[in-house]
Amino acid sequence: MKHTLTILIALLLAPLAAHSQQAASGIVRDHLWLFGCPPGGDADYLENAGIRGGSRMTPVEGAHWLGIRNLLFVTQDWNRPPAQWSEAKWKAKTTMEQWAISFESLQRVNWAAVGSSGGGGLKTVPDIVTLAKKYPNFTGIYLDDFIKDRNKRPDGTFTGKPALTEAELKAMREQLAKVGRPMDIWTTIYTYDLDPQHADYTQCEPPLVDSMKHFDVLVLWTWQSADLRDLEKNLARLEALKPKTTRIALGIYLWDYTGIDEAQKANPTYRWGKPVPLDLMEHQCGLGLKWLKEGRVSELVILANTHLDLGINTAPWMRDWIRKHGDEKLNR
C-alpha cells in the first residue's frame, strides 16, 4: 500500500516537477515574457498617432508570433473579465477560465490583480487563486501601475498613492498561499519614479520603497523612449533601493505612448505617440541581454500583443531579435 501511494504521489507531482525544471532552463527564451492584454486594449492610445482600427491579436497569438513562452496578462477597467461567481451559473465556462484555457500552451502565466491605471486589487485575487489551483502554469500575480490616483499639483509636481496598502499586500500573500505551491508577486516600477529630479516623478505616500519588500519581482519600465539613454543609471538606482532577495525584470516597450514623431507634427490629425526608435530598441534589448546573462535582471518583458499586427516597425524587429538570441545559453 505504501509503495502504491508513493508511486501515485510521484505521478501526480511529475507534471509540476517537469514544469519547474523547464521554467528554470538556462536559455534566453525561457526568461522572456509578453505583457499581454485583451485585443484592442491600446486602440485609443494608438489612434492619437493615426493608427486606427485597433489590434485583433490575442495574448497567446502574440506570444507564439514572437516566440515567447511566458505571459503577464493585464486588463483595464473596461475589459476586466467578470468575477467567476457572476457567470458560473449560466456559462459553460466563465470568461476567466476561457482565458486560462487559451493560456495552457504557455509555460508560465501571471495574471494581473491590479491592472492598467491601478484598478482591480484584492477583489480579483480569489478567482486567480482558484484558477492557479487548476492550471499549473499559473505562477504568480502581477500588479501593474502600482501608483494610482496620480494628480498634478499647482507647482507641476505629481502625487499619488500605492494601489494596495501594506495590510492588503499581506492579505494577498496569505491568499496566494492557498494555491499550495510558490506564487510570485510582480509589480511595475517606472524609471521616472526612481529620480526625484525627473519631471514626471510622483511623490508617493507612503513612499514606494516601503512597498518593495512585498514583491518578488520589480519590472523596470522606461515610459519615454528618450529616457532609455539613462537605462544603466536607472537600473543601478533600483538595485540600490530594492530588498536583497527581490529580483528585477526589464520592461521593453515597442511603442512610445507620449513621444512625438517629428515627421508627423504638421499633420493636423496627429497628436502624439510613435514606435520606439530602432537605435533605442537595439540599446534597450542589448543591455537587457547583457544583464540577463550577468544575472542583474532575471527576466525581459515585452509590451504588447496589441502592437504586433498594425504594421509598426518595432514588431518584426523584436521578433527577429528573439529569433537571433532566444536560444542563447545563459550559463547561470
N, C-alpha and C positions, 0 to 999 in steps of 0.2 A: 504493500500500500504506500509506504514511504517512497519507494523507488518510483512508483507511478506518479505520485504527487510531484516529485522533483522534476520528472520529465514534463509534466503538464505546465509547471511554472516556467521551465526553460523555454517551452514552445511559445507561451504567452509573452514572455519578455523578449524573445528573439527579434520581432519587428522593431521594437523600441531600441534595442541594442544596435541593430543594423542602421537604424535611422541616426542614432547618436554618432556612430562611427563614421557614417557618410558625411554628416554635418561637420565633423572635425578634420576631414581630409585636407591635405596641405596644398591645394591649388587655388589660384585666384578666384576662379568661377564660384567656388563654394562660399566665398565671402562677399559676393555681390548680391545686392538686394534691389528690387524695384519698389519705389514708392508709388503704389498704385491706388487709383480711386475709380469710382464708377464712371463709365463712359460719358464724355462731355462735361466732366466736372470743372474744367478750366475754360469752357466756351466763352463766358463773359469776359474773362481776362484777355483771351486771345483776340476777341473782336475789337478791343482797343487798338490793336495793331492791324486791323483789316483782315484778320484770318477768320472767316465766317463759316458757319455750318457745324462746328464742333467735331470732336473725335468720336468714333464709334468703337474704338478698340477697348476691349475689356482688360482688367489687370492680368489675367492668365495669358491672353493673346499677346499682350505687351511683353510679359516675361519671356515667353517662348520666342517671340520675334527677336528679342535682344540676345537670347541665350543665357538667361538668368534663372536660377532655381529657387530664389527666396523672395518673399513678398512682405512688405508693410502695407496693410490695407487700411486706407484712410478715407473717411467720409466727411461731408459738410452737413450743416444743419438740415439743408433741404433734401439731401439724398441719403440720410442715415436710415438703414433698414428698421422697420417697426420692431418693437420688443416681441420676443417669441410668443409670449402668452397671448398677445393680441391677435395672432394669426393661427395658433396651433389648433384651434377648434374647427377651422374651416378650410385651411390649406393643406394639401398633401404633404408639402414641405414648407417650412417657414422661409421667408426671404433670406434670413441669416444663414440657415442651413443650405439653401440653394447656393449661396456664395461659397460656403465651406466645401460643398461637394465639388464646385468648379476648381477649388484650390488643391484638390487631392493629388494632382500631378506635380505639385511643387514640393520642394524639400523642406522648407521651413516657412511658417507664416506667423506674423504678428498682427493682431487686429487692434485698431486704434479705439481706445476708450474715449480719449479726448481727441476730437477731430480738428479740422482746419478752423482757425479763428477761436479755438479754445472751447468749443461746445462739446457736450456729451457728458463725460465724467463717470461717477460711480454707477449711475443707473444702467450703463451698458455692461458692466463687469459680470454680473451673474450669468448673462447669456454667453459671454465669451468663455467663462469657466465651464458652462455646460457643453459648449462646442469643443473645447480643448480636451474634455474627458473622452469625447467620441472620436476626435480626429487627432491622431498622434503627431501630425506635422505642425500643430499649433504649439509654438514655443515661447510666446510672450505677448505682452501688451505694449502698444505704442501710444504715447501722449504727444500729440502734435500741438504746435503753437501754445506752449505751456504758460506763457504770459498772456493773460486776456484782459479785457476791459481797458485796452490801451488808449489813453487820452492825451491830447496835446495841451500843455499849459500855455498861458498867455505869453510866456517868455520863449516858447518854441520847443521846450524840452518835453519829454514824454513820461507818463506814469502808467503803472499797471499793477496787476496782482497775479499770483500763481493761480492756475486753473483749478488746482486742488490744494486744500490745506494740508498741514502736516498730519493731522488726525485722519483725513481722508486717504492720504497716501499709505499710512499704516494699515488702514482698513482694507485698501486694495491689495496689499501684500498678504494680509490674512485670508482674504477671499481666494487669491491665487493658490494658496497652499492646499485648497480643497481639490485641485487638479490631481495631486498625488505624485507629481514629478516637478523638477525645477522649471520655473517660468520666469523669464526676464521681463523687466520693465524698462522701456526705452523712452527717451524724450528728445525734443528738438531744442537746440541751442543756436541762436543766431550770432554770428561773429560780432555784429554791432553791439550786442549786449555784454560783450567782454571788454569793451573800450568806452569808459565814461566820457571820453572826448569826442566820440562819434556823434554825428548829428542825429542819428536815429536811436541812440542809446535810450533804454527805458529804465527809469528808476522804479524798481520792483519792490513792493513792501508786502510781506517780509522779503529780504534780499534773495535773489535767485540762487545764490551759492548755498543758502541754508537748506534748499530742497535737494541738492545734488546727491546727498548721502542716501536718498531713497531710490536711486536709479542704478541699473546695471550697465546701461549704455547711454551715452550722450552723443547725439548726432549733430555734428557741427555743420551748419548751413551758412553760405555766403549769399545774402539776399541780392546785393547789387554786384553785377559781374566785375565792375571796376575795382571792387574791394578784393578780388581774387589775388591781386598783386601783393596783398598783405597776408596771404594764407599761412605762410610759415610762421609769421609773428603771432597770428591768432591761434594757431594750434598750440604754440608754446604757452600762450595765456591760459588756455583751457587746461593744459597739462598741469600748470601751476595751481589752478583753483580746484580741480576735481579731487574727490577722495581717491586714495591709492588703488583701491580694488575696482573702481569704476572704469569701464572701457570706453574708448572713443571710436565712433564711426564717422566717416567723412561723407557729407551730403554733396551730391553733384547735380546742379541744375543744368537742364538743356535750354531753358528759356529764362531770360532776364525780364521779370514782370514789370519793372519800372524803368528799365533802360530806354534811352532814346535812340532810334535809328536815324542817323543824320540824313540818309538818303531819302527818307520819307517825311521829313519835317515840313516840307512845302505842301504835302497832301492835306487838304482841309479835313478829311475824314480820319486822319491818323491822330492818335492821342499818345500812346506810349507802348512799350514792350518790343522786344527783339530777341532773336536767338543769341545765346552766349557766343561771342566771337570765337572762331575756331582756334586762334592762338591761345586764348584763355581756357578753352576746353583742353587743349594739349597740356597747358600749365597745371590745371587742377587734377587732371587724370594722371599726369606724370608724377606729381607729388603724391597723390593717393596710392599709386602702385608702389612707389618707393617706401612710403610709410607703412603700407600693408606688409611688405617684405621685412621691414625693420621691426615690426610689432608695435609701432607707435599708434596705429589705428588697427582696429580688429575687423572692420567691415567698410565697404563702399556702398552708398545708397544712391540710386539714380532716379530722378524725378522727370517724367512720369509717363505712364501709358497714354495719357491724354495728349501727348506731344508727338507721338510716333507716326501717325498716319495723316499728317497735314502738310507734308512737303517741306518741313523745317530742316535745314541742312545739318543741324546737330544730331538728328535722329540716326541717319545712316552712318554718320561719323562715329557715334557712340557704339553702334552695332559692330562696325569694322574694328574699333579699338578692343572690344570684348573678344571678337574672333581672334585677334592677334595675341592678346595677353591672357585670355581666360584660363588656359590650361598650363600656364607657367607655375612652377612649383614655388612654394613659399619658404621651404626649408626651415620651418619653425614649428 
